[in-house]
Amino acid sequence: MSAPDLETTARQLVADGKGILAADESTGTIERRFKSLNIPNTEENRRAYRDMLFTTPGFGGYISGVILFDETIRQKSLKGVPFPEVLSKEGSIPGIKVDQGTKPLPFSPEEVITEGLDGLAGRVKEYHGLGARFAKWRAVITIGPGIPTRYCIETNAHALARYAAICVEGGLVPIVEPEVLMDADNTIETCFDATEWTLKTVFNSLFQQRVPLEKILLKPNMVVSGKKCPVQAGVQQVAEMTLRCLRRCVPSAVPGVVFLSGGQTDEAATAHLNAMNQIGGNPWKLSFSYGRALQAPSMKAWAGKPENVIKAQKIFHHRAKCNGAATLAKYSEAMERELAAV
């Protein structure tokens, strides 16, 4: 794939009214979600679940791309069609998670480092051959007493930039995902400071490693209060502080910012994105790359039963439509009631 095509792909992923579905849960992660719904975590059930999502009629009108897990990109639909081909026919670009998860950071056991650089160039070549056109790598930054440390942020930023450079050389658009977790009791101001520090360090590493910013997408957390914080910031404050942070850190050459939901409720993630797009005036597109915030209600409705597929697909389509509207600042609470009328 030639270099100009990467920028084209990056811009297609943040096309007006569209965003990315993160369906790249590892086997262990999806096991936890299945277990809560009493769904056996078998390969066949994982395939049937992804088939339910990817064959939803019309979802490509709102989902520009889908991040797949290694198992999923090799699977076929229930009708025998390779999943990347199913997505492409719907007008959705296949992508792939290429990191290999987090491990404790040596000499800083409360923090983690993402692994997977060894052999990455070969895996990128293989995934491109399987139909992937973009990739994702997640780095995790934890807030707590004395953390994050400079050591953790710089080590993860270096790995993110190495990954991005390898992907660009191998013909995949890299989604750069530095996630500051929202699990602690910190204020929104503390989240702002950690996110600003992280993003500035990441872009410095990308510059040092010669990564062309026109050919990447950024997948950051929103600036929010920690889940356990007694004072939770409202929608408007989250939108304003997130944009203030991004404007300080993200060069205008980046085509788009595709937020992760990070454990927010489905409706909160949509409302926050909508509020940011209502403020407007940004040099990059603001979109989404949600996992749970797009999937959770439909997974619950599906519950592993074939007879629930159509109902679950309607729910998934509805969430995709709401988030597509949020990228255009056209989402409203009234849209949430539309599903009840279906």
Backbone torsions as a table, in degrees:
resi	resn	phi	psi	omega
1	MET	NA	130.4	-179.5
2	SER	-76.2	159.1	-175.7
3	ALA	-57.8	-42.9	-178.9
4	PRO	-60.3	-29.7	-179.0
5	ASP	-66.0	-29.0	178.5
6	LEU	-65.8	-42.5	177.7
7	GLU	-65.3	-39.4	177.0
8	THR	-60.1	-45.9	179.0
9	THR	-62.0	-44.5	179.7
10	ALA	-57.5	-42.0	-179.2
11	ARG	-72.8	-32.1	175.3
12	GLN	-64.4	-33.8	-179.2
13	LEU	-69.8	-20.4	176.5
14	VAL	-116.8	34.5	177.0
15	ALA	-61.1	153.1	-178.4
16	ASP	-53.4	130.0	175.0
17	GLY	79.9	8.2	-176.3
18	LYS	-130.6	160.4	175.1
19	GLY	-154.2	-171.0	-170.5
20	ILE	-109.3	137.8	171.8
21	LEU	-93.2	122.3	174.9
22	ALA	-91.9	98.1	179.5
23	ALA	-112.8	38.1	-172.0
24	ASP	-106.6	25.6	179.8
25	GLU	-58.1	134.6	174.7
26	SER	-66.7	166.9	179.4
27	THR	-58.7	-38.4	179.4
28	GLY	-68.0	-40.0	-179.8
29	THR	-67.0	-45.4	-178.4
30	ILE	-69.0	-25.7	176.4
31	GLU	-62.8	-42.6	178.7
32	ARG	-62.5	-39.5	-178.9
33	ARG	-73.2	-40.1	176.1
34	PHE	-64.6	-41.7	-175.9
35	LYS	-60.2	-37.9	-179.4
36	SER	-66.0	-18.0	180.0
37	LEU	-112.1	10.4	179.8
38	ASN	59.3	38.1	176.2
39	ILE	-102.2	121.8	177.9
40	PRO	-59.6	133.7	-177.4
41	ASN	-87.7	73.9	177.4
42	THR	-105.9	159.8	178.7
43	GLU	-60.2	-37.8	-179.2
44	GLU	-65.4	-39.5	177.6
45	ASN	-68.3	-37.8	177.0
46	ARG	-64.1	-40.2	178.3
47	ARG	-65.8	-43.0	180.0
48	ALA	-64.6	-37.4	179.4
49	TYR	-66.0	-48.2	179.0
50	ARG	-64.4	-35.2	177.1
51	ASP	-61.1	-42.0	177.9
52	MET	-57.2	-45.2	-179.3
53	LEU	-67.0	-49.4	-169.5
54	PHE	-75.8	-15.8	177.8
55	THR	-104.0	13.7	176.0
56	THR	-63.3	122.1	-177.7
57	PRO	-59.4	126.4	172.6
58	GLY	79.3	5.4	-176.2
59	PHE	-67.3	-24.6	179.0
60	GLY	-63.7	-14.4	175.3
61	GLY	-69.2	-16.7	-178.1
62	TYR	-125.9	-17.3	-177.0
63	ILE	-112.9	108.9	-176.0
64	SER	-78.0	-28.3	-177.5
65	GLY	-157.2	159.2	-179.5
66	VAL	-131.2	125.1	175.8
67	ILE	-85.2	124.3	-177.2
68	LEU	-105.7	158.6	171.9
69	PHE	-91.5	160.0	-177.2
70	ASP	-53.3	-43.4	179.3
71	GLU	-61.9	-42.4	-172.0
72	THR	-69.7	-39.0	-177.1
73	ILE	-66.2	-18.1	179.9
74	ARG	-95.9	-7.5	-176.4
75	GLN	-89.4	165.7	175.1
76	LYS	-115.2	157.1	177.1
77	SER	-67.5	172.8	178.8
78	LEU	-64.3	-16.9	176.3
79	LYS	-96.1	4.6	174.5
80	GLY	88.6	15.0	179.9
81	VAL	-101.2	131.2	178.4
82	PRO	-54.3	136.5	-176.7
83	PHE	-55.2	-41.6	177.5
84	PRO	-58.1	-35.1	178.3
85	GLU	-70.3	-38.6	176.9
86	VAL	-58.4	-45.6	-178.8
87	LEU	-66.1	-45.2	-178.3
88	SER	-60.4	-39.3	179.2
89	LYS	-65.4	-27.1	178.4
90	GLU	-84.9	-3.5	-179.0
91	GLY	85.0	20.7	-179.2
92	SER	-114.3	131.9	-173.7
93	ILE	-81.0	128.1	177.3
94	PRO	-73.9	137.5	175.7
95	GLY	-130.3	176.7	-174.3
96	ILE	-147.4	137.3	171.2
97	LYS	-79.0	125.7	-176.4
98	VAL	-113.5	-10.6	177.1
99	ASP	-76.8	164.1	-177.1
100	GLN	-116.5	31.2	173.0
101	GLY	86.7	176.5	-175.8
102	THR	-102.1	152.3	174.4
103	LYS	-133.4	156.2	177.5
104	PRO	-56.7	138.0	179.6
105	LEU	-76.8	124.0	-178.7
106	PRO	-54.2	134.0	178.1
107	PHE	68.7	9.4	173.0
108	SER	-148.5	70.1	-167.1
109	PRO	-63.9	-15.8	177.6
110	GLU	-81.0	-7.1	-177.3
111	GLU	-118.5	166.6	-176.1
112	VAL	-131.0	158.6	174.0
113	ILE	-125.2	142.3	178.7
114	THR	-87.8	135.1	-179.1
115	GLU	-106.4	163.7	175.8
116	GLY	133.2	4.5	179.4
117	LEU	-72.2	-32.5	179.6
118	ASP	-62.6	124.4	178.6
119	GLY	75.7	8.5	-174.3
120	LEU	-63.5	-40.1	-178.2
121	ALA	-58.7	-39.8	178.2
122	GLY	-67.5	-39.3	179.4
123	ARG	-67.9	-38.2	177.6
124	VAL	-60.0	-44.4	179.2
125	LYS	-61.8	-42.5	179.6
126	GLU	-65.0	-46.1	-178.5
127	TYR	-63.9	-35.9	176.5
128	HIS	-61.8	-41.0	177.7
129	GLY	-65.7	-27.3	178.4
130	LEU	-83.7	-4.4	175.4
131	GLY	114.8	-4.6	179.8
132	ALA	-70.1	144.8	177.4
133	ARG	-127.0	-2.6	171.9
134	PHE	-150.8	166.8	-174.7
135	ALA	-139.0	168.6	178.5
136	LYS	-140.6	142.1	175.6
137	TRP	-138.4	126.1	-176.1
138	ARG	-107.7	127.3	171.2
139	ALA	-108.9	144.0	-173.6
140	VAL	-117.6	125.2	178.2
141	ILE	-117.1	123.8	-175.3
142	THR	-105.7	136.6	175.2
143	ILE	-96.9	134.2	178.8
144	GLY	-176.5	-173.3	178.9
145	PRO	-59.6	114.8	178.7
146	GLY	77.1	1.5	178.3
147	ILE	-132.1	152.6	11.9
148	PRO	-76.2	156.2	175.6
149	THR	-100.5	158.3	175.0
150	ARG	-59.2	-39.1	178.6
151	TYR	-55.2	-49.1	-178.3
152	CYS	-65.5	-47.3	-176.9
153	ILE	-63.5	-44.8	-177.4
154	GLU	-69.9	-36.9	179.4
155	THR	-66.1	-43.8	178.6
156	ASN	-69.7	-36.4	178.6
157	ALA	-64.4	-40.3	178.7
158	HIS	-62.7	-44.1	179.0
159	ALA	-64.1	-41.0	177.5
160	LEU	-59.5	-42.6	-178.8
161	ALA	-70.0	-38.2	176.3
162	ARG	-60.9	-46.9	177.6
163	TYR	-57.0	-47.0	-176.8
164	ALA	-62.3	-42.3	-179.8
165	ALA	-63.9	-42.8	179.6
166	ILE	-63.8	-40.6	179.6
167	CYS	-65.1	-45.5	-179.7
168	VAL	-60.4	-44.2	178.0
169	GLU	-62.8	-32.4	-177.4
170	GLY	-91.0	1.9	174.6
171	GLY	90.4	18.5	175.5
172	LEU	-116.9	138.1	173.0
173	VAL	-71.7	121.2	179.7
174	PRO	-86.0	126.8	167.4
175	ILE	-90.5	119.9	-176.9
176	VAL	-95.9	112.9	-172.4
177	GLU	-118.6	92.0	170.1
178	PRO	-95.4	110.5	-175.7
179	GLU	-105.1	116.1	168.6
180	VAL	-85.4	114.8	-173.3
181	LEU	-65.5	151.3	-179.9
182	MET	-109.3	24.2	-170.9
183	ASP	-86.7	-11.6	-172.7
184	ALA	-91.4	-164.8	-177.9
185	ASP	-106.0	20.9	-175.3
186	ASN	-74.8	157.7	176.0
187	THR	-77.8	168.5	177.3
188	ILE	-65.4	-30.4	178.7
189	GLU	-64.6	-39.6	177.5
190	THR	-65.4	-40.1	176.2
191	CYS	-61.4	-41.7	178.6
192	PHE	-57.6	-49.7	-177.1
193	ASP	-62.2	-44.2	-179.6
194	ALA	-66.5	-38.4	-179.4
195	THR	-69.5	-42.6	178.3
196	GLU	-60.9	-46.9	179.4
197	TRP	-59.3	-45.7	-179.1
198	THR	-63.5	-49.4	-176.2
199	LEU	-64.7	-41.0	179.2
200	LYS	-63.8	-37.8	179.0
201	THR	-68.8	-41.4	179.3
202	VAL	-61.9	-46.9	-177.5
203	PHE	-70.4	-28.1	173.0
204	ASN	-64.9	-42.2	177.8
205	SER	-65.9	-40.4	177.9
206	LEU	-61.3	-40.3	178.0
207	PHE	-64.6	-46.1	-178.5
208	GLN	-61.9	-32.1	-177.2
209	GLN	-98.6	15.8	169.0
210	ARG	63.1	30.0	179.5
211	VAL	-78.1	124.3	179.5
212	PRO	-73.1	114.3	-171.9
213	LEU	-66.3	-23.3	178.1
214	GLU	-65.7	-14.5	-173.5
215	LYS	-110.6	16.0	179.0
216	ILE	-125.4	166.7	166.1
217	LEU	-125.9	148.0	176.8
218	LEU	-101.4	133.1	177.1
219	LYS	-121.0	86.3	-177.7
220	PRO	-99.6	169.1	166.5
221	ASN	-74.3	158.8	166.7
222	MET	-81.8	157.3	176.9
223	VAL	-83.6	106.1	-174.1
224	VAL	-134.6	167.1	172.2
225	SER	-72.4	147.9	173.0
226	GLY	-60.7	148.9	-177.0
227	LYS	-55.3	-34.2	-175.2
228	LYS	-94.2	4.3	178.9
229	CYS	-71.6	131.9	-178.5
230	PRO	-66.6	-22.4	178.7
231	VAL	-110.8	113.5	-179.4
232	GLN	-99.4	124.8	179.8
233	ALA	-64.7	145.1	178.5
234	GLY	-79.6	173.6	-175.5
235	VAL	-57.9	-46.5	-176.3
236	GLN	-66.0	-39.9	179.5
237	GLN	-66.0	-41.2	176.7
238	VAL	-59.4	-45.9	-178.7
239	ALA	-62.0	-46.9	-176.4
240	GLU	-67.3	-42.7	-177.7
241	MET	-73.3	-33.8	176.4
242	THR	-64.1	-45.5	-180.0
243	LEU	-66.0	-38.9	178.4
244	ARG	-60.3	-42.2	179.6
245	CYS	-65.5	-46.9	-179.2
246	LEU	-62.6	-40.1	-178.3
247	ARG	-66.1	-24.7	176.5
248	ARG	-78.3	-22.4	-164.8
249	CYS	-121.5	-29.6	-167.8
250	VAL	-103.0	115.5	179.7
251	PRO	-61.2	151.1	-177.4
252	SER	-69.9	-14.2	178.8
253	ALA	-67.5	-21.8	-179.7
254	VAL	-69.4	124.9	-176.5
255	PRO	-64.8	-35.0	-174.3
256	GLY	-160.1	156.3	174.3
257	VAL	-116.1	118.7	-178.6
258	VAL	-114.3	101.0	-172.1
259	PHE	-68.2	146.5	165.9
260	LEU	-87.0	156.5	-179.2
261	SER	-87.8	-29.0	169.1
262	GLY	62.1	23.9	-180.0
263	GLY	97.9	2.0	173.1
264	GLN	-66.9	159.8	172.9
265	THR	-68.0	159.7	-178.6
266	ASP	-54.0	-50.9	-174.7
267	GLU	-71.6	-33.7	179.4
268	ALA	-65.9	-42.5	179.9
269	ALA	-60.9	-39.2	179.5
270	THR	-70.3	-44.3	-178.8
271	ALA	-63.6	-39.8	179.6
272	HIS	-64.3	-44.5	179.3
273	LEU	-63.0	-42.8	179.7
274	ASN	-60.7	-44.1	-178.8
275	ALA	-63.1	-38.2	178.2
276	MET	-65.4	-40.0	179.1
277	ASN	-72.5	-25.6	173.7
278	GLN	-67.4	-36.2	177.3
279	ILE	-66.1	-45.8	172.7
280	GLY	67.0	-166.5	177.5
281	GLY	76.2	26.2	-175.3
282	ASN	-104.1	148.7	-179.7
283	PRO	-78.7	-13.1	-178.9
284	TRP	-121.3	155.3	173.9
285	LYS	-68.9	142.3	175.9
286	LEU	-111.0	115.8	-176.9
287	SER	-138.3	-158.5	-174.2
288	PHE	-133.0	153.7	169.6
289	SER	-140.5	74.3	-170.6
290	TYR	-97.4	146.0	172.8
291	GLY	-106.0	-85.6	-178.3
292	ARG	-57.4	-38.5	-176.0
293	ALA	-66.6	-16.9	173.5
294	LEU	-100.6	-30.1	-169.4
295	GLN	-100.5	-30.8	-168.0
296	ALA	-52.5	-49.0	-178.1
297	PRO	-65.1	-36.6	-178.5
298	SER	-73.9	-34.4	176.1
299	MET	-63.0	-42.2	179.5
300	LYS	-63.1	-41.6	-179.9
301	ALA	-69.0	-36.3	-179.6
302	TRP	-68.8	-51.1	175.0
303	ALA	54.4	23.7	176.6
304	GLY	80.8	10.4	-175.0
305	LYS	-112.6	124.3	-178.4
306	PRO	-55.7	-33.2	-177.9
307	GLU	-69.4	-11.8	-179.5
308	ASN	-98.2	2.1	-172.5
309	VAL	-60.1	-47.6	-175.8
310	ILE	-63.7	-42.3	177.4
311	LYS	-62.0	-45.3	-179.3
312	ALA	-64.4	-38.0	178.5
313	GLN	-65.1	-38.2	177.1
314	LYS	-62.2	-39.4	-180.0
315	ILE	-68.5	-42.7	177.9
316	PHE	-63.2	-44.5	178.9
317	HIS	-59.5	-39.0	179.8
318	HIS	-63.6	-45.9	179.6
319	ARG	-64.7	-39.5	177.6
320	ALA	-62.9	-41.9	179.5
321	LYS	-63.9	-42.7	179.4
322	CYS	-62.2	-43.1	-179.5
323	ASN	-72.7	-33.4	173.2
324	GLY	-60.6	-41.2	177.6
325	ALA	-64.3	-36.3	-179.6
326	ALA	-64.5	-30.0	177.6
327	THR	-68.0	-19.5	179.8
328	LEU	-105.7	7.7	-177.0
329	ALA	61.1	33.0	-177.4
330	LYS	-117.3	11.6	178.3
331	TYR	-79.6	145.8	176.0
332	SER	-146.0	159.7	177.7
333	GLU	-61.2	-27.9	179.2
334	ALA	-62.0	-30.3	179.2
335	MET	-63.1	-30.2	-179.1
336	GLU	-66.4	-23.7	-178.9
337	ARG	-86.8	-11.2	-177.9
338	GLU	-62.6	-36.1	-175.5
339	LEU	-62.4	-35.7	-178.6
340	ALA	-63.0	-24.6	-178.1
341	ALA	-86.5	-9.4	-178.0
342	VAL	-73.4	NA	NA
